[in-house]
Amino acid sequence: MMADLGFLALVIALLVAVLSFVIQVLSIKTGDKRFMESARGGMGAIAILVSVSSAALLYLLVTSDFSVLYVYRYTSLSLSLLYKLSAFWAGNAGSLLLWALVLSIYSAIVANSKQEQNKKLMPYVNLVLLINNIFFLLAVTFFANPFAPTGGAVMDGRGLNPMLQNPGMIIHPITVFLGYVGFVVPFAFAMAALITKDSGDLWIKSTRRWTVLAWLFLSIGNLYGAQWAYTELGWGGFWAWDPVENASFLPWLTATAFIHSVMIQERKGMFKIWNMALIIVTYILTLFGTYIVRSGVITSVHAFGVSQQGNLFLGFLTLMLFASVGLLIWRSDTFKEEKEFESYLSRESSFLLNNLFLVGAAFAVFWGTIFPLVSNWVKGVAVTVGPPFFNQVAGPILFTTLFLMGICPVIAWQKSNFKKLVKSILWPFISSLPVVAAVYFVKGDGQIWQPLVFGIAAFTALVHLKEIIKGTLVRSKIRGDSLFQAFWGLVSKNRRRYGGYLVHLGTVLIALAIVGTMGYPTETTKTVQIGETIEIGGYTLTYQGLQEKMFENKGIVYAEMPVVKDGKLLGSVAPEKVFYPEFEQPTTEVSIMGGFKEDLYVVLSSWSQGGEIATIKININPLMAWMWIGGYLLIIGTLFAVWPGRGSRLGPRYKSRPA
């Protein structure tokens, strides 16, 4: 009964979406406001119907109704309530329903928001949103129905993949989808601006918060995805340049470029076509990500495997790509630049350079991701590109961007004075040199790029802190406020700027963690008997045999090992192997003893003779904690910048200097 209700709601939602599209076209043709209102109502109805369908699936999952195939495949009677709920997006059909749900809610909010200034754009915005709704409802209704019956009496389900029974896998998929779908909104406004020949920046202002929030959700998704890989997969790292990892990283790169680039259009009326191209590419890359996950064309531990939706998504991706690019080319004469660069030494040029590096990194990652496909088409053999390629190509590009991040806050709009610029960055630059020297000589491995990146990170952080301190002191002196009052008045008056500074500082910390853990790793794998020790990086771990316990119907085998450093007992680690009743192979649960300096990362690889002998893998990952600290600082900075109210708007529009 509930399954029938869920499927019926999807079918009706699809019919309403098609009808709303036709009505929206009629409203454009006739100019009749009643048609416009009807289309808006239809988009609200779609959101309600998809919500009903989603609620039905959640009910089926929670009540363990194994007559539904999706429930049978991804849950079991022994599964906890939390993971029964998260099974909603564990499979292909459920994740598509989640996409349709988020998209329908976003579309209803946009269509029914009161935006008097957008009257000209809204009919076409709704059309683009409805096209996307129709496609995803079509996909989930007829190509990946989550309410399909099992076809027989079933007493218990297969259970959720043990690798997905992790808190990170509750947050990661939802936030990635919120990010992916969020970029549909600025894309729809951009297409509306092209269709109506509205060459101003209204579409950017109308979608700024949508864009930044979509970027924020995608950032959170990537952060928790990295955290899941680090704690669950047991290989010692956080990012393996897996195709599906890359699929969520690619739109993040181009969206980052877009967020910076639109500031130039708002202030100077420049980069109009470039910004259109960036949001088109970002939107297309979100579709590319769904294609990679569902097509099976590229092997990935994160993918759903081969499915019939692959060609469907490829077709829709191709259609939207050619339609949007064709429209951009057709309207290119309308979107001429209002101004040109007044100086190569200006914030505008630094933003453009930053954009080029980000897009260059995106292209490098994209090429490495699709190279197995290209090589298979050309030579008949799929040649896989490994992490060394991505590290060597994308790494220098991204860290050059980090350096530009340090220059941008102090370089002037329109035209900068070289002497003043040098003066502004002189003491941060000089102060960063000892950092380079200290890292180089302390490590003593002859490598220079890691110390240089530490120096760049220190330089960028010092520039931002200098700007904040300088502004606080000036405000305190002028207004007679205390330092705290002056600081809060400074940042709250321009939250968009100083929220951006917090994001930059968070990015610096993430960069330090990347260089620390990838540039200076320590690793050992040793087979030991009971009573033997493992020494690594000043730590001494003693193997004391294996123990067993039961937890929530799961069997757990673990090795509790005391950890001593410099003669002091720090505690103990207990790496585990977890046995799930529905699955033959156990999963690895890493034990991490973390600190601000480094993580001691311990994995129980295997054992023999009843646990008398075990193989233990140990990594020491320097500065890893700063990855998560930097990520949360990035989140706080973004929320601070976009929160509605005082200080969240852009500064005054700059005019050209008189001749």
C-alpha positions as CSV (number, residue, x, y, z in Angstrom):
1,M,0.0,0.0,0.0
2,M,2.7,2.5,1.0
3,A,4.9,1.5,-2.0
4,D,1.9,2.0,-4.3
5,L,1.4,5.5,-2.8
6,G,5.0,6.4,-3.2
7,F,5.1,5.3,-6.8
8,L,1.8,7.0,-7.6
9,A,3.0,10.2,-6.1
10,L,6.1,10.1,-8.4
11,V,3.9,9.4,-11.5
12,I,1.6,12.3,-10.7
13,A,4.6,14.6,-9.9
14,L,6.0,13.8,-13.4
15,L,2.6,14.6,-15.1
16,V,2.3,17.8,-13.1
17,A,5.9,18.8,-14.1
18,V,5.1,18.2,-17.8
19,L,1.8,20.1,-17.5
20,S,3.5,23.0,-15.6
21,F,6.2,23.2,-18.4
22,V,3.4,23.5,-21.0
23,I,1.6,26.1,-19.0
24,Q,4.8,28.1,-18.4
25,V,5.4,28.2,-22.2
26,L,1.9,29.4,-22.7
27,S,2.5,32.2,-20.1
28,I,5.5,33.3,-22.1
29,K,3.6,33.2,-25.4
30,T,0.4,34.9,-24.2
31,G,1.7,37.1,-21.3
32,D,-1.2,35.9,-19.2
33,K,-0.4,36.1,-15.5
34,R,-2.8,33.4,-14.7
35,F,-0.7,30.9,-16.6
36,M,2.4,32.1,-14.7
37,E,0.6,31.6,-11.3
38,S,-0.6,28.2,-12.4
39,A,3.0,27.1,-13.3
40,R,4.2,28.4,-9.9
41,G,1.5,26.4,-8.2
42,G,2.5,23.4,-10.2
43,M,6.1,23.6,-9.0
44,G,4.9,23.8,-5.4
45,A,2.7,20.7,-6.1
46,I,5.7,18.8,-7.5
47,A,7.6,19.5,-4.3
48,I,4.7,18.2,-2.1
49,L,4.3,15.1,-4.3
50,V,8.0,14.1,-4.3
51,S,8.0,14.8,-0.5
52,V,5.1,12.3,-0.1
53,S,7.0,9.7,-2.2
54,S,10.2,10.3,-0.1
55,A,8.2,9.9,3.1
56,A,6.8,6.7,1.8
57,L,10.2,5.2,1.1
58,L,11.5,6.3,4.5
59,Y,8.5,4.5,6.1
60,L,9.2,1.3,4.1
61,L,12.8,1.4,5.2
62,V,12.1,2.0,8.9
63,T,9.4,-0.7,9.0
64,S,11.6,-3.2,7.1
65,D,9.1,-3.9,4.4
66,F,11.1,-6.4,2.4
67,S,8.4,-6.8,-0.2
68,V,10.0,-3.7,-1.7
69,L,13.2,-4.6,-3.6
70,Y,15.1,-1.4,-2.5
71,V,14.4,-2.1,1.2
72,Y,15.5,-5.7,0.8
73,R,18.8,-4.7,-0.9
74,Y,19.9,-2.0,1.5
75,T,18.5,-2.9,5.0
76,S,18.1,-5.8,7.4
77,L,16.2,-6.5,10.6
78,S,19.5,-6.1,12.6
79,L,20.3,-2.7,11.1
80,S,20.0,0.3,13.5
81,L,17.3,2.9,12.9
82,L,19.9,5.6,12.0
83,Y,21.3,3.5,9.2
84,K,17.9,2.4,8.0
85,L,17.2,6.1,7.4
86,S,20.5,6.6,5.7
87,A,19.8,3.6,3.4
88,F,17.5,6.1,1.6
89,W,20.5,7.3,-0.4
90,A,22.6,4.1,-0.2
91,G,21.5,2.8,-3.6
92,N,21.0,4.2,-7.1
93,A,17.2,4.5,-7.0
94,G,17.1,6.1,-3.5
95,S,19.8,8.6,-4.3
96,L,17.9,9.7,-7.5
97,L,14.8,10.2,-5.4
98,L,16.8,12.3,-3.0
99,W,18.1,14.4,-6.0
100,A,14.5,14.8,-7.3
101,L,13.3,15.8,-3.8
102,V,16.0,18.4,-3.3
103,L,15.5,19.8,-6.8
104,S,11.7,20.0,-6.4
105,I,12.0,21.9,-3.1
106,Y,14.7,24.3,-4.5
107,S,12.5,24.9,-7.6
108,A,9.4,25.6,-5.5
109,I,11.3,28.1,-3.3
110,V,12.7,29.9,-6.3
111,A,9.4,29.9,-8.3
112,N,7.3,31.2,-5.4
113,S,9.8,33.7,-3.9
114,K,8.8,37.4,-4.2
115,Q,11.4,38.9,-6.6
116,E,9.8,41.9,-8.3
117,Q,13.1,42.8,-10.0
118,N,13.2,39.4,-11.6
119,K,9.8,39.5,-13.3
120,K,11.5,39.4,-16.7
121,L,13.7,36.4,-15.9
122,M,11.4,34.2,-13.8
123,P,9.3,32.6,-16.6
124,Y,12.5,31.3,-18.2
125,V,14.1,30.4,-14.9
126,N,11.1,28.2,-14.2
127,L,11.3,26.6,-17.6
128,V,14.9,25.5,-17.0
129,L,14.1,24.3,-13.5
130,L,11.1,22.3,-14.9
131,I,13.2,20.7,-17.6
132,N,15.5,19.4,-14.9
133,N,12.6,18.3,-12.7
134,I,11.1,16.4,-15.7
135,F,14.3,14.6,-16.4
136,F,15.0,13.5,-12.8
137,L,11.4,12.4,-12.3
138,L,11.5,10.5,-15.5
139,A,14.7,8.8,-14.4
140,V,13.5,7.8,-10.9
141,T,10.0,6.7,-12.1
142,F,10.8,4.6,-15.1
143,F,14.5,3.8,-15.0
144,A,15.3,3.4,-11.2
145,N,12.0,2.9,-9.4
146,P,12.7,2.7,-5.6
147,F,9.3,1.1,-5.1
148,A,9.7,-2.0,-7.3
149,P,8.5,-5.2,-5.7
150,T,10.8,-8.0,-4.6
151,G,8.7,-10.6,-6.2
152,G,8.5,-13.1,-3.4
153,A,8.2,-13.6,0.3
154,V,11.4,-12.4,2.1
155,M,12.0,-12.7,5.8
156,D,15.1,-10.5,6.0
157,G,17.2,-8.1,3.8
158,R,20.8,-8.2,2.6
159,G,21.7,-5.3,4.9
160,L,23.5,-2.1,4.3
161,N,27.1,-2.2,3.0
162,P,29.3,-2.1,6.1
163,M,31.5,0.6,4.6
164,L,28.4,2.9,4.5
165,Q,27.7,2.3,8.2
166,N,29.7,5.3,9.2
167,P,28.6,8.7,10.4
168,G,30.5,10.4,7.5
169,M,28.3,8.5,5.0
170,I,25.2,10.0,6.6
171,I,26.4,13.6,6.1
172,H,28.5,13.2,2.9
173,P,25.8,12.1,0.4
174,I,23.2,14.6,1.5
175,T,25.6,17.6,1.4
176,V,27.0,16.6,-2.0
177,F,23.4,16.4,-3.4
178,L,22.5,19.7,-1.8
179,G,25.6,21.2,-3.5
180,Y,25.1,19.5,-6.9
181,V,21.4,20.5,-7.1
182,G,22.1,24.0,-5.7
183,F,24.0,24.9,-8.9
184,V,20.9,24.4,-11.0
185,V,19.5,27.7,-9.7
186,P,22.3,30.0,-10.8
187,F,22.4,28.0,-14.1
188,A,18.7,28.6,-14.6
189,F,19.1,32.3,-14.0
190,A,22.1,32.5,-16.3
191,M,20.1,30.8,-19.1
192,A,17.2,33.2,-18.5
193,A,19.5,36.2,-18.7
194,L,20.8,34.9,-22.1
195,I,17.4,34.2,-23.5
196,T,16.1,37.7,-22.4
197,K,19.3,39.5,-23.4
198,D,19.6,40.9,-19.9
199,S,23.3,41.7,-19.9
200,G,23.4,43.2,-16.4
201,D,24.4,41.6,-13.2
202,L,20.8,41.0,-11.9
203,W,21.1,37.3,-12.4
204,I,24.2,37.2,-10.3
205,K,22.8,39.3,-7.5
206,S,19.7,37.2,-7.4
207,T,21.6,33.9,-7.1
208,R,24.6,34.9,-5.0
209,R,23.4,33.1,-1.8
210,W,22.2,30.1,-3.8
211,T,25.7,29.8,-5.4
212,V,27.7,30.3,-2.1
213,L,25.4,27.9,-0.2
214,A,25.7,25.3,-3.0
215,W,29.5,25.7,-2.8
216,L,29.4,25.4,1.0
217,F,27.4,22.2,0.8
218,L,29.8,20.7,-1.8
219,S,32.7,21.8,0.5
220,I,31.1,20.0,3.4
221,G,30.5,16.9,1.3
222,N,34.1,16.8,0.1
223,L,35.3,17.3,3.7
224,Y,33.2,14.5,5.1
225,G,34.0,12.3,2.2
226,A,37.7,12.7,2.9
227,Q,37.1,12.1,6.6
228,W,35.2,8.9,5.8
229,A,38.0,7.6,3.5
230,Y,40.5,8.4,6.2
231,T,38.7,6.6,9.0
232,E,36.9,3.8,7.2
233,L,39.0,2.6,4.2
234,G,42.2,2.0,6.2
235,W,44.8,2.8,3.6
236,G,46.2,5.7,5.5
237,G,45.1,8.6,3.3
238,F,42.1,10.9,2.8
239,W,42.0,11.4,-1.0
240,A,42.9,8.8,-3.6
241,W,41.9,10.7,-6.7
242,D,39.2,8.2,-7.3
243,P,37.0,9.1,-10.3
244,V,33.9,9.7,-8.0
245,E,36.0,11.8,-5.6
246,N,37.2,13.8,-8.6
247,A,33.6,14.1,-9.8
248,S,32.6,16.1,-6.7
249,F,35.9,18.0,-6.7
250,L,35.6,19.3,-10.3
251,P,32.5,21.5,-9.8
252,W,33.9,22.7,-6.6
253,L,36.9,24.1,-8.4
254,T,34.9,25.8,-11.2
255,A,32.4,27.1,-8.7
256,T,35.2,28.6,-6.6
257,A,36.4,30.4,-9.7
258,F,32.9,31.6,-10.4
259,I,32.3,32.9,-6.9
260,H,35.5,35.0,-7.2
261,S,34.9,36.1,-10.8
262,V,31.3,37.4,-10.3
263,M,32.7,40.0,-7.9
264,I,34.5,41.6,-10.9
265,Q,31.2,41.7,-12.9
266,E,29.3,43.2,-10.0
267,R,31.9,45.9,-9.4
268,K,33.3,46.6,-12.9
269,G,30.8,45.1,-15.5
270,M,33.6,42.7,-16.7
271,F,33.9,39.0,-17.3
272,K,30.3,38.6,-18.4
273,I,30.8,35.8,-20.9
274,W,33.4,34.2,-18.7
275,N,31.0,34.0,-15.8
276,M,28.3,32.5,-18.0
277,A,30.8,29.9,-19.2
278,L,31.9,29.1,-15.6
279,I,28.4,28.5,-14.3
280,I,27.6,26.4,-17.4
281,V,30.7,24.3,-16.8
282,T,29.9,23.9,-13.1
283,Y,26.3,22.7,-13.9
284,I,27.5,20.3,-16.6
285,L,30.1,18.9,-14.2
286,T,27.4,18.1,-11.6
287,L,25.7,16.1,-14.3
288,F,29.0,14.5,-15.2
289,G,29.4,13.4,-11.6
290,T,26.0,11.6,-11.6
291,Y,26.9,10.0,-15.0
292,I,30.2,8.7,-13.6
293,V,28.5,7.2,-10.5
294,R,25.7,5.5,-12.4
295,S,27.2,4.5,-15.7
296,G,29.9,2.0,-14.7
297,V,32.1,3.3,-17.4
298,I,34.9,4.0,-14.9
299,T,35.6,1.7,-12.0
300,S,35.3,3.2,-8.5
301,V,34.8,2.0,-5.0
302,H,32.2,4.8,-4.6
303,A,30.1,4.1,-7.7
304,F,26.8,2.2,-7.9
305,G,28.1,0.0,-10.7
306,V,26.8,-0.5,-14.2
307,S,23.2,0.6,-14.7
308,Q,20.8,1.5,-17.5
309,Q,20.8,5.1,-16.3
310,G,24.3,5.8,-17.7
311,N,23.2,6.4,-21.3
312,L,20.2,8.4,-20.1
313,F,22.4,10.8,-18.1
314,L,24.9,11.0,-20.9
315,G,22.1,12.0,-23.3
316,F,20.7,14.7,-20.9
317,L,24.2,16.0,-20.2
318,T,25.0,16.3,-23.9
319,L,21.6,18.0,-24.6
320,M,22.1,20.6,-21.9
321,L,25.7,21.2,-22.8
322,F,25.0,21.9,-26.5
323,A,21.9,23.9,-25.7
324,S,23.6,26.2,-23.1
325,V,26.8,26.6,-25.0
326,G,24.9,27.3,-28.2
327,L,22.8,29.9,-26.5
328,L,25.9,31.5,-25.0
329,I,27.5,31.8,-28.5
330,W,24.3,33.1,-30.0
331,R,24.0,35.9,-27.4
332,S,27.7,36.6,-27.1
333,D,27.4,40.0,-29.0
334,T,24.9,41.2,-26.4
335,F,27.2,40.4,-23.4
336,K,30.0,42.8,-24.2
337,E,32.4,44.0,-21.5
338,E,31.6,47.4,-20.1
339,K,35.2,48.1,-19.2
340,E,38.6,46.8,-19.9
341,F,41.6,46.2,-17.6
342,E,43.2,49.5,-16.5
343,S,46.3,47.8,-15.3
344,Y,47.8,44.3,-15.2
345,L,48.7,45.1,-11.6
346,S,45.2,45.2,-10.1
347,R,42.8,43.0,-8.2
348,E,40.9,42.4,-11.3
349,S,43.9,40.8,-13.1
350,S,44.8,38.8,-10.0
351,F,41.3,37.4,-9.8
352,L,41.5,36.5,-13.5
353,L,44.8,34.8,-12.9
354,N,43.3,32.9,-10.0
355,N,40.4,31.8,-12.2
356,L,42.8,30.5,-14.8
357,F,44.7,28.4,-12.3
358,L,41.5,27.0,-10.8
359,V,40.1,26.2,-14.2
360,G,43.5,24.7,-15.2
361,A,43.4,22.5,-12.2
362,A,39.8,21.4,-13.1
363,F,40.9,20.6,-16.6
364,A,43.9,18.5,-15.4
365,V,41.7,16.6,-13.0
366,F,39.0,16.1,-15.6
367,W,41.5,14.8,-18.2
368,G,43.1,12.4,-15.7
369,T,39.6,11.1,-14.8
370,I,38.4,10.4,-18.3
371,F,41.8,9.2,-19.6
372,P,40.9,5.5,-19.2
373,L,37.8,6.1,-21.4
374,V,39.9,8.0,-24.0
375,S,42.6,5.4,-24.1
376,N,40.0,2.6,-24.4
377,W,38.4,4.4,-27.3
378,V,41.7,5.0,-29.0
379,K,43.7,1.9,-28.3
380,G,41.1,-0.5,-27.0
381,V,42.9,-0.7,-23.6
382,A,41.8,1.3,-20.5
383,V,44.9,3.0,-19.1
384,T,44.4,4.1,-15.5
385,V,45.9,7.4,-14.4
386,G,47.2,7.1,-10.8
387,P,47.6,9.7,-8.0
388,P,51.2,10.7,-9.0
389,F,49.8,12.3,-12.2
390,F,47.2,14.3,-10.2
391,N,49.7,15.3,-7.5
392,Q,52.3,16.5,-10.0
393,V,49.9,18.4,-12.3
394,A,47.2,19.7,-9.9
395,G,49.4,20.2,-6.9
396,P,51.6,23.1,-8.2
397,I,48.5,24.8,-9.8
398,L,46.6,24.8,-6.5
399,F,49.5,26.0,-4.4
400,T,50.2,28.8,-6.9
401,T,46.5,29.7,-6.3
402,L,47.4,29.7,-2.6
403,F,50.1,32.3,-3.2
404,L,47.7,34.5,-5.2
405,M,45.3,34.2,-2.3
406,G,47.9,36.0,-0.2
407,I,48.4,38.8,-2.8
408,C,44.7,39.5,-3.5
409,P,43.7,41.2,-0.2
410,V,46.4,43.9,-0.5
411,I,46.3,44.6,-4.2
412,A,44.1,47.6,-5.2
413,W,41.2,47.6,-7.5
414,Q,41.6,49.2,-10.9
415,K,45.4,50.0,-10.6
416,S,47.8,49.2,-7.9
417,N,51.1,51.0,-7.0
418,F,53.9,48.5,-7.1
419,K,55.9,50.2,-4.3
420,K,52.8,50.2,-2.0
421,L,52.1,46.6,-2.9
422,V,55.6,45.5,-2.0
423,K,55.4,47.5,1.2
424,S,52.1,45.8,2.1
425,I,53.5,42.3,1.7
426,L,57.1,42.9,2.8
427,W,57.0,41.8,6.4
428,P,54.7,38.8,5.8
429,F,57.1,37.7,3.1
430,I,60.2,38.2,5.3
431,S,58.5,36.5,8.2
432,S,57.7,33.5,6.0
433,L,61.3,32.9,5.0
434,P,62.3,31.4,8.4
435,V,59.4,29.0,8.1
436,V,60.9,27.7,4.8
437,A,64.3,27.4,6.3
438,A,63.1,25.7,9.5
439,V,61.1,23.1,7.7
440,Y,63.9,22.5,5.2
441,F,66.7,22.0,7.8
442,V,64.5,20.1,10.4
443,K,63.3,17.6,7.9
444,G,66.7,17.4,6.2
445,D,65.5,15.3,3.2
446,G,66.7,17.7,0.5
447,Q,63.2,18.3,-0.8
448,I,62.4,22.0,-1.4
449,W,58.8,22.0,-2.5
450,Q,57.3,21.1,0.8
451,P,59.2,23.8,2.7
452,L,58.2,26.3,0.0
453,V,54.5,25.4,0.4
454,F,54.8,25.9,4.2
455,G,56.3,29.3,3.5
456,I,53.5,30.2,1.0
457,A,50.9,29.1,3.6
458,A,52.6,31.2,6.3
459,F,52.8,34.2,3.9
460,T,49.1,34.0,3.0
461,A,48.0,33.6,6.6
462,L,50.2,36.5,7.7
463,V,48.8,38.8,5.0
464,H,45.2,38.1,6.1
465,L,46.0,38.5,9.8
466,K,47.9,41.7,9.1
467,E,44.8,43.2,7.2
468,I,42.5,42.2,10.1
469,I,44.9,43.6,12.8
470,K,45.5,46.8,10.8
471,G,41.8,47.5,10.3
472,T,41.1,46.8,14.0
473,L,43.8,49.2,15.2
474,V,42.7,52.0,12.8
475,R,39.1,51.6,13.8
476,S,40.0,51.6,17.5
477,K,42.1,54.8,17.1
478,I,39.4,56.7,15.1
479,R,36.4,55.7,17.1
480,G,38.0,55.2,20.5
481,D,36.6,51.7,20.8
482,S,38.3,48.9,22.7
483,L,40.2,46.4,20.6
484,F,37.4,43.8,20.8
485,Q,34.7,46.4,19.9
486,A,36.8,47.7,17.0
487,F,37.4,44.1,15.8
488,W,33.7,43.2,15.9
489,G,32.7,46.4,14.3
490,L,35.2,45.9,11.5
491,V,34.2,42.4,10.6
492,S,30.4,42.8,11.2
493,K,30.3,45.8,8.9
494,N,31.8,43.9,6.0
495,R,31.0,40.2,6.7
496,R,31.3,39.3,3.1
497,R,35.0,40.4,3.0
498,Y,36.1,39.1,6.4
499,G,34.0,35.9,6.1
500,G,36.1,35.4,2.9
501,Y,39.2,35.9,4.9
502,L,38.2,33.2,7.3
503,V,37.6,30.9,4.3
504,H,41.0,31.7,3.1
505,L,42.6,30.9,6.5
506,G,40.7,27.6,6.6
507,T,42.1,26.8,3.1
508,V,45.6,27.6,4.4
509,L,45.2,25.1,7.2
510,I,43.9,22.5,4.8
511,A,46.9,23.1,2.6
512,L,49.3,22.6,5.5
513,A,47.6,19.3,6.4
514,I,47.8,18.1,2.8
515,V,51.5,18.9,2.6
516,G,52.3,17.5,6.0
517,T,50.6,14.2,5.5
518,M,51.5,13.7,1.9
519,G,55.0,15.3,2.0
520,Y,56.3,13.7,5.2
521,P,54.6,10.4,5.7
522,T,56.0,7.6,7.9
523,E,54.7,4.1,7.4
524,T,55.6,0.6,8.4
525,T,53.9,-2.8,8.2
526,K,55.1,-5.5,10.6
527,T,54.1,-9.0,11.5
528,V,54.5,-9.6,15.3
529,Q,54.0,-12.2,17.9
530,I,52.4,-11.6,21.3
531,G,54.8,-9.5,23.4
532,E,56.8,-8.1,20.5
533,T,56.9,-4.3,19.9
534,I,56.8,-2.0,16.9
535,E,58.8,1.1,16.9
536,I,58.1,4.0,14.5
537,G,58.7,7.7,14.7
538,G,59.5,7.6,18.4
539,Y,56.4,5.6,19.3
540,T,56.6,2.1,20.7
541,L,53.5,-0.2,20.4
542,T,53.3,-3.6,22.1
543,Y,51.2,-6.4,20.6
544,Q,49.3,-8.2,23.4
545,G,47.2,-10.6,21.3
546,L,43.6,-10.4,20.0
547,Q,40.4,-10.0,21.9
548,E,36.7,-10.4,20.8
549,K,33.5,-8.7,21.7
550,M,29.9,-8.4,20.4
551,F,28.2,-5.1,19.6
552,E,24.8,-4.7,18.0
553,N,24.9,-8.2,16.5
554,K,28.3,-7.6,15.1
555,G,31.4,-9.6,16.0
556,I,34.5,-7.5,16.6
557,V,38.1,-8.7,16.8
558,Y,40.6,-6.1,18.0
559,A,44.1,-5.7,19.2
560,E,44.5,-3.4,22.2
561,M,48.1,-2.1,22.1
562,P,49.6,0.3,24.6
563,V,51.5,3.2,23.1
564,V,54.7,4.6,24.7
565,K,56.7,7.7,23.5
566,D,59.8,9.1,25.2
567,G,59.2,6.7,28.1
568,K,55.7,8.0,28.8
569,L,52.6,5.9,28.3
570,L,50.2,7.9,26.1
571,G,47.3,5.4,26.2
572,S,46.4,2.6,23.9
573,V,45.1,2.0,20.4
574,A,42.7,-0.8,19.4
575,P,42.4,-1.4,15.6
576,E,39.5,-3.7,14.7
577,K,38.1,-6.1,12.2
578,V,34.3,-6.0,12.3
579,F,32.2,-9.0,11.1
580,Y,28.7,-8.4,9.9
581,P,26.2,-11.3,9.8
582,E,25.0,-10.5,6.3
583,F,28.5,-10.1,4.8
584,E,31.4,-12.6,4.4
585,Q,34.3,-10.2,4.5
586,P,35.0,-8.1,7.6
587,T,35.5,-4.4,7.5
588,T,38.5,-2.5,8.9
589,E,38.1,0.0,11.7
590,V,41.1,2.2,12.1
591,S,42.4,3.3,15.5
592,I,43.7,6.8,15.5
593,M,45.6,8.6,18.3
594,G,45.4,12.1,17.2
595,G,46.9,15.4,18.1
596,F,47.7,18.9,16.6
597,K,51.2,17.7,15.6
598,E,50.4,14.3,14.0
599,D,48.1,11.3,13.9
600,L,49.2,7.8,14.9
601,Y,47.1,5.7,12.5
602,V,47.0,2.0,13.3
603,V,45.3,-0.8,11.2
604,L,44.9,-4.5,12.0
605,S,45.7,-6.1,8.7
606,S,45.5,-9.8,9.4
607,W,46.3,-12.5,11.9
608,S,47.0,-16.2,12.1
609,Q,47.3,-19.1,14.7
610,G,44.3,-17.8,16.6
611,G,45.8,-14.4,17.1
612,E,49.2,-15.5,18.2
613,I,50.7,-13.7,15.2
614,A,49.2,-10.5,13.6
615,T,50.2,-8.1,10.9
616,I,49.9,-4.4,11.9
617,K,50.1,-1.4,9.6
618,I,51.0,1.9,11.1
619,N,51.1,5.4,9.6
620,I,52.2,8.7,11.2
621,N,50.4,11.5,9.4
622,P,51.8,14.9,10.3
623,L,49.4,17.8,10.8
624,M,46.3,15.8,9.9
625,A,44.1,17.4,12.5
626,W,44.5,20.8,10.7
627,M,42.6,19.3,7.7
628,W,39.4,19.1,9.8
629,I,40.1,22.4,11.8
630,G,40.6,24.2,8.5
631,G,37.5,22.6,7.0
632,Y,35.3,23.8,9.9
633,L,36.9,27.3,9.7
634,L,35.9,27.4,6.0
635,I,32.4,26.5,6.9
636,I,32.1,29.1,9.7
637,G,33.6,31.8,7.4
638,T,31.2,31.0,4.6
639,L,28.1,31.1,6.9
640,F,29.4,34.4,8.4
641,A,29.7,35.9,4.9
642,V,26.3,34.9,3.5
643,W,24.2,35.3,6.7
644,P,21.5,37.9,5.8
645,G,21.6,41.3,7.3
646,R,24.2,44.1,7.9
647,G,27.5,43.6,6.2
648,S,26.6,40.8,3.8
649,R,26.3,43.1,0.7
650,L,29.0,44.0,-1.8
651,G,30.7,47.3,-1.6
652,P,30.2,50.2,-4.0
653,R,30.6,49.6,-7.8
654,Y,33.9,51.0,-9.1
655,K,33.9,53.4,-11.9
656,S,36.6,53.9,-14.5
657,R,39.3,56.5,-13.7
658,P,39.0,59.7,-15.7
659,A,41.2,59.9,-18.7
